[in-house]
Amino acid sequence: MKQFFLFFLIITCSILYAQKDTVLVPGFYESGGVAPDNYGTLNTAVQTAIDNSTINNTVFKLKSYEVYVLNRSIYIDHGQSIELYADKPLRAGEGTAEEVQSSAPPQIVWTEDQAVDRQYMIQTYGDVKATNIWFRMCDFLNGKVQTAITFENQNEGAELGEFDGCLFDYVGIGSEAAGAICVKADHFVGIFKNSYWRNNSDNHFRYYGRAISFPYQSTGWHYDSLLFENCSFTNLGRIVMQEGNEYGDNVHINHCTMVNSLEWVFQSAGWINNASITNSIFLNPSVLGYRALDVCDDDQDYDDFEDGLCDPPGGGLINGITAVDSFGFTVPFTDFDRKIFIGNNAYAFSQYLQDWYKGCGWCMTQIQQRHPEELYNPSPMLGENEIAFIDSMDAGSNKVFKTMNVDWTTIYDQDPQFVVEPTNQDTFLTFVEYKWSTAADVDWSYEPYAAQIQQWPLPENMAYNNAAYQTAAMGSFPLGDLNWWPTQLTTWEAQRDDEWTTINNWLNYGDPNGPSGVREILGVIPDEYALQQNYPNPFNPVTNIQYSVPVSGNVSLNIYNSLGQLVATIFNGDQHAGSYIAEFDASGLASGIYMYQLQSGNVTLTKKLVLMK
């Protein structure tokens, strides 16, 4: 069926997409391909919907392998939302080369007119949903623009940014020194699936080029929730950035692939409340590393550094796990409330980069001039102090923070051996050396011209040859973004809920299998808190404890000795209203009288039990 488009003509379809009217928006080439006459078609479509008060009931459908050149910011006011959609692009082999190329995601770019205020691609006080859109955050001629998709709100309820199958390409410093996604909101919820942050690399600044960030030196903003799932990140400063007096709840990175971050993957993660980093690959993370000068005292020398006598460096995956009373600002949680899990990840450095730490020209000069303390070193995944905090033990050798864990048995450090790694090694290594030495500038992005010509598929391929990693994720799936493994992606999607049950068990109970020995008595809904006498009692060495909670919330069931010291935690985590039976195995305890205590909300119930061996 043929469709005819006139300049600035928007054809409204009668077909509903997701219960909304669909508006087909002509792109630059479809409108005639004359610059700048055919710029602004998307701006016009959006403004027409706003003027007609239909913006919240409209999906703007963009055409594959088209370019939409903005001639002004898209502004979404309070009470409004915007939804952009394009057909899913084909993968290599799903059609002829011409068919695959013609299915490329549509690009949104800026006019090259520098007189236009290009700070915000989208400035929104409402929700944004985008599916299969390529945000090439530069001008039409590939000139970098300091721009962003910016969520702005304050005390207006939660804002939602939902992006599926999107690309965020060629982002440098970002609007307001933030990231591709800039958050200036109290309650931001970001859902990012099957998306790709490509070449978020600044030519000068080592710490810019962020996937998502609060503005520089801002205060008071907050992530309610961030989810990155089956996403890729290449050549950037950081994935997540939190500024001073700002923190995020519920930040989760699952099945993601990251190549080349200059600094911490997740900065200021030490302020996080609830976070997980799972089933992912981080190749060349926190590249700029640390020096002996950074960790040694004035009275220590390089021999002390090599002997491990200087302070331990911080981690490259997250920069510190900070105790709540050291935050410097008030938060509505304690260290005992926090939930952190890191597991089933690869954290590795390419051999050519490992060699560069001592083999670059500036590096060899430092060695020749006997200044090895000036040399940089790869950062560990987590620093010793961070690990010590997570693994804190009490006087009875019990883990203090049961819901903070790293599963070291599933952490790997080998190169994944990507099929086509998205790295221009020469410019990448030159940039790194410049940041170590002269701070000179260079564009170290990977094949930016491929994005400019809208090449599809892109030249990189982050499937990999490391066979061990192909079954190292939970459920024996490949580590990393499964969009590079499309056959496994389909199978994974069918069991996604099971995987998240495992992750949530780690977060809520400190155990992948969930609460040990605790089962719900189905069909019993209590109307009050209750703690029953254990049975049998006395016992040796196993007994059962029945309890009831009438409202959902955090529940703990602990065992204390006669001195009031905690000797065992049977359960600590969230439970819905119900009655439960917990099995307690006291094999490791001496005979005697113990107390068992149920705590939930403001209620504390305590009873005695007798262990008789």
N, C-alpha and C positions, 0 to 999 in steps of 0.2 A: 504494500500500500504506500503510494507516494505521499510525501508531505512537503508542502511548499512554505518556505519561510521568507518573509520580507524583513527589511531592516527594522530592528526594534519591535518586530511583531511577535507577540507571545501567544502561542496557541494553547488554550486551556482544554485539557482532555476531560471527558465525562467519566473516565475510569478513575476509581478511587484507589489510592495507594495508602495503605495503613489508615483507612478511614479518613483520608484527606483528599482534596482535589489536587490533581497533578498538573503542573504548568511546565510545558516544554520550553526551554530557554535556548535560543539560537546563540551559537558561539561566534568567535571572531571570523573564522573561515566561512562558516555557513552564512554569515551576514554579508559577506562580500570580500573579506580579507583585506580591507584598506585601513591603514593606521593613520590617524587615530579615530577615523570616522566610525569604525565598527568596534570601538571600545565601549564598555559600560553596559552591555546587554543584560548582564546579571544584576547590576545595580538598578537598572530600569525595572526589571521584573520584580525585584524585591520591593522597590518603592511603590510600584503599582499595587501590590498586595497590601502594603501598609496603608496606603491611601484609601483602599477599599475595605479596610478592616478585615481582611481575609488571611492575614499573614499566619495566624495560628492554625489555619485549616488548609494550608497549602504545602505541597511538596514541590520543590523546584528540581525538575529532572534535567540534568546536564548530559550532553551527548558525548559518547565515547570518542576518544582521539580528537577532541576539540580543545580550544583554549579560550578562557573567559578572562578578559583583561579588565581589571577594575580601574575606573577613573575617579573613584572616591571610596571612602570606607563604607562598609555595610554596617548600619547602625540599627540595633535591635533594642527597643526601649523596655522599660518595666512593663510586665504583663504580656510581653510578646515573646515569640519563639521562632526559630527558623530551622527548616529541614532541607538538606541538600542530598540528592540521590543520583547515582549513575548505575548502569548495569555492571555486573561483576565482570572484570576482564578475564580473558582466556589465559590459560597457562601454555607454556611451550608444549607443542605436541597435541593440543586440543583442537587444532585446525591448521590450515595452511599458514605459512609465515605472514602472508598478507592479512588473513583473517585475525590472527593473533595481534598483529600491529594495529589493526583497525579497532580492536577492542580496548586499547590503552585507556586508562582512567583519564577523564577530562581534567585539565589543569586550570587552576585559578592563579593568576599572576597580576602584578601591578603594571600600570602605565609607567613608561619611562620618564614621564613629565615630572621633574623634581619640584615643580611649583605646587603640585598636589600634596596635601597632607596624607602621607602614607603610613602613619604610625600604626593604624589598626586595619588589618584585613577585615576582621569582624570585631566590632565593639558591641558587647551584648550585656544587657541587664536581665536577660532571660536565658532560656535553654537553647542549646545548639545540638542538632543531630546531623551527622554527615556520614554517608555510606559510599565508598568507592570513589572518593574525591582526592585529587592530587593537588595539595596546596604547595605550589612552588613559590616560596616566599621571597621572591626577588622580582625584578621587572621583566618585561617581555623579552628584553635583549640580554637577560642573565646578569644584570647588575644587581648586587646585593642591596637589600633594603632593610632598614632597622624597623621591623614590623612584627606583628603577632596576632593571634586570635585571643582576644582579651575578654575575660569574664569579670564584670564589675557588679558589685552588689554590696549592700550593707544592711543587715537586719531586715532582709526582705524574704527570708526563707532560703531553702537550698537551691543552688543553681546546678543544672545538669549539663555536662558536656559528654556526648556519646558519639564516639567515632569508631567506625568499623570499616576495615579495608582501605584506610586513608594513608596518604603519604604526606609527610611534612619535610619539605626539601629545601636545601640551600639556605639555612637559617644561620645568621651570624649572631651578633650581640642581642638582637631581639628588642622589641618595644619596651621602653622603660627599663632597659638592662635586665630583662627577665628571660623568657624562653619562647619557643614556638607557641606554647600555650602559656599565657600570662594570667595569673589568678589574683584578683583584687576583690575577694569575696569572703564572707564569714563562714559560709557553709557550702563549699564547692564539692561536687561529686563528679569525678572524672572516670569514664569507662572507655578504655582503649583496647580494642580487639583487632587482631589481624592487620595491624598498622605498622608503618615503617617511617622512622625518623632518619633521613638520609642526608649526610653532609651538613649536620648542624654544627658547622665549624667556623669559627671566627678567624680572620686572617691575622689578628694581632693578639687578642686577649686569650689567655690560657683558660680562664674560668667561665667564658661565655660559650654559647651554643648549647642550650639546655632544652630538653624535651618539654619540661613543665617547671615553672618557677614562679615564686612571688617576685615582685619588682625589687630592685636593688635598694637596700636600706629601708625597706618598708617595715611596718609593724602591724600586728593585729589581725592579719588574714589567716585563713585556716582551710585545710583540706579535711572535709568530713570523710572522704573516701577516695582512693585512687586505685584502679585496677588496670594493670598492663598484662594482657594475656595473648600469647602467640603474636608478639610484636618484635620488631628488629630495630636496632639503633646502631648507626655507624658514624664514626668520625665526629665526636661531639665533646663538649666540656663535661656535662653530667646528664644523667637522666632526670633525677628529681632534685630540686634545690629548695631549701627552706631558709629564710633569712632570720634575723634576730627577733626574738620574742614571738616567733611563729612556729607552728608545728602541725603535723598531720596525724590524723587517726586513720587506721585501716588502710595502710599502703601495702599493696600486694603486687609482686612481680612474679609471674608464673609462665613458664615455657617461653622465655624471651631469649634473643640472641643479641649480644652487644659486642661490637668490634671498635676498639680505639676510643677510650675516654681519657681526656687529659688529666682530670682530677677525679675525686671520689665519684663512684657510680651514684650514690645516694648521699648527698651532703646534708649535714645536720640531722642525720638519722638518729643520732643519740637522743634526740628529743621526741622520738616516736613513741606512740602508745601501743599500737597494735600493728604488726608488720610481718610479712613473710616474703622470702626470696627463695624460689623453688624451681627446680627442673629447667634451669637456665644455663647459658654459656656466656662467660665474660672473658673475652680475649683482649689482652693488652689494656687492662683497666688501670686507672690512675697512673698513666704513663709517666708523668713528670716526677713521680717518686719522692724520695727523701734523701738527705745527706747526713753524714756523720755530724756535721755542724749543727743539724737540727735536733739531734738527740743526745749529744755529749755535753757535759759540763766544761767549763773553762779549764779545769785542772785535769781533764782527760785527753788522751791522744788517740790516734787512729788505731793503735794496737788495742786499746780498751774497746774501741768500736768493733773491731774484728773478733775480739774475745767475748762479745756480748755483754760488756759491762756498762754500756751507756743505756740511757732510757730506751725502752722499746718504741718503735715507730707505731703510728696509728694505722688502721686498716685502710685498704683501698676500695673495698666494697662499700663500707659505710664508715664515716669519720667519727668514730667514738660511740660508745654506749654510755650515756651520762646518767648518773643518779638524779632522781627528780629534785632532791634538795639542792642540787648544783645547777639547775637550769638557769637560775637568775630571773625567772618569771613564774607566775602561778599557773598551775594546770589542775584540772579536776580529776586527777588520778594519782596513785602512789606507785612505787616500784613493784609492789606486790600485785597490782592490778595489770601490769604490762604483759603483753603477749608478743613474743618475738620467736620466729622460727626461720632457720636457714638450713636448707638441705637439698640434696640431689642437684648440685651445681658444679660446673667446671669454672675454675678461676686460673687462667694460664697466660703465659707470655710467649709470643713468637720468638723463635731462636734469633732471627735477625735483629729484633729489638733488644733481646738480652745482650747480644754482642755490642750493640750501640751504646750501652751504658758506660762502657770503657773504650769503645772503638771509634767514637766520633772525633773529629779533629780537635774540638775544644777539650774533649775528655783526655786525649793523649797529651795535650799541652799541660793539663793539670798534673798528669802523672810524671811528665818530664820535669816539671818545676817542683815536684815533690809536694803537691797539694792534694793528696788523695781524699782528704776530708771534704773537698769541694764536689766530688763526684756524686752523682745521684744513683739511687738503688731502687729496684722494683719494690713496691709496697706489698706487704702480706695482705691476705684477704681480710683478716681481723687482727688488730694489735693484741699484744699480750694482756694489756690492761682491760681491753674490751672482753676478751675471753674470760679473764679472771672475774669480771663483774657478772657475766652471764652464768658462770659456774660457781658462784659464791656458795660456800658451805657454812652451816652453823656449827656450834660447839659439838654437836652430836654427829657431825659428818653427814648431815642431811642437806640436800640441795635447797637453798633459800628461795630461789625464784623458779618454781617448777614449770612455769609457762614461758620461760626464756630458754631456748635450746638451739644448739648447732649439732646436726647429725654429721659428725666428722667422717663416719664410714661411707658417706655418699658425696664427699667433696673430692674433686679431681683436679689435677694440675697439668695435664698434657694438652698440647696444641690439638684442636679438633681437626685440623687439616681441611679447611674449607675448599670446595671445588674451585671457586673463583673468589678469593678474598677481596673485599672492597677497600683496597688500600693502594694508593700511589706511593710506593715505598720511598722514592727519592724525596718528594716534597714533604711527606709525613715526617721522615727522619730529619730533614732539614729544619722543619718547623720546631721539632722537639729540641734540637740542638740550639736553635735561636732562643728558645724560651729558657734554656739553661745558661745561655751566655749573653748575647747582645740584645735580646728582645726584639730583633728585627722581624719583619712581617713576611709571610708567604701564604698563598692560597693552597692549602694542603688537602682540599676536598678530593674525592674520588670521582673521576669521570663526570664532571658537572655538565659537559656538553651533551652526554647521553640523555640527561633530563631535559635540556633545552630543546632537543629535537624530538622529545617525547618517545624515545626508543622503548619498545616493549617486546619482550621482557627486558628489564635492565641488564647490563652486562655482568653484574655480580651474581654469584650463586652460593648461598650459605648452607646448602647441604654439605656434608663433610665425609671424609674417608676414615675417620677414627671409629673403628668398628665397636669398640667398647662403649662409646658414647651413644651409639644407636639403640641401646637398650638400657641406658643408665638412669632414665627418669622413672618416676613412680609408674607402676604398671608395666614396666619394661618397654616404655616408649622412648623415642629419641630425646635427648636433651635439646633445649632451645626451641626456637620458633618453628612450629610444625607446618607452617605454610611452605617451608622448604622441603617438606616431606608430605605431599598432599594425600598419598594413600593412607599413611598413618594418621593424618589429621582427621579424616572421616571416622576412622575407628576410635580415635581418642575422644571425639565429640560425644560418642555414644556412652562413654564411661566417665565423662567430665565430673559429674556429681560425686561419683565414688572417689575420684582423686581429691576433690575438695573436702570430702569427709575426712580423708587422711590428714590433709593440711590443717583443717580445723581441729582435729583431735590433737595434733601437736600443739596448736595455739591454746586450746582450752584446757587440755589435760596433761600436756608434756609427754604424750605417748601416742604413737601413730594408730594404736588400736583403741584409743579412747579410755574411759575410766576402767581401771582394772578391778574386776570382781564386783562391779556395781550394776544391778539390773533393775528395771522399772517393774513395779507391780501394775500390770495393765488394767485399766478400767476403774482404778481407785483414784478419785479426785478428792483430796482432803480439804477441809475447811479451816484447818489450823496447823501450826507447826507442831511436830511431835518427834520425839526421840525415844524409841522403845529400848527396854533392857536387852542387852545382847544375849544370844543363846547359841550354844550352851554357855553356861557360866557357873563355876569356873570352866576353863577350856584349855586345850593343848593340841596343836598350836593354832587351830583355826576356829573362828567364831563368826557369827552373822549379826549384823546391826541393821535394824529397820528404822527408817525415818521418813518424815513427810514434810513437804513444803507446799503451801497453798498458792503461792505466786511464783512466777518465773523470775530468775535472777541468779546471782552468784551464790554458790553453796560450797562450804568447806566442811569436811569431816576429818578431824585430826585426833591423834592419840598423844597423850602427855603422861610423863612419869610422875612419881609422887612429889618431885621437886618443881613440878610445873613446866618442865622442859619438853619441847616438842620432840617426839621420837618417831613419828610416822604420820604421813598424810595419806588417807585412804582416797579422798576425792577433793579436788579443788577446781571449780569451773562453773560454767553456766548450766543450769538445768531448768526445764519447764516444770510447771506445777504438777505434782504427782507424789506417789509413794514409792520408795526404793528399798532394796535390800543390798547391803554392802558386805562382802566377804573380807575379813581381816585375817591375814596370816602373820602371826607373831613369832615365826621361827627364829628371827634374829634377836629377840628380846629375852631378858632374864625373867624368871618367875617373879611375880609381885602384883601389886595393885596399881592399875593404871586408870586414867580418866579418858573418856572419849567425848568429844565436844562437837556439836553441830552449830554452825554459824551461817546465817543468811539474813541479809538486810540488817535490821536492828535487833534480831533475835539471836540469843545464845542459849543453847540447852546442853547440859553436861550430866553424864552418868559415869559410874564406876564399872570396871570389869576386872576379873581376876584371872591371871595367867598362872597355871600350875603345871610345871613340867615334872 
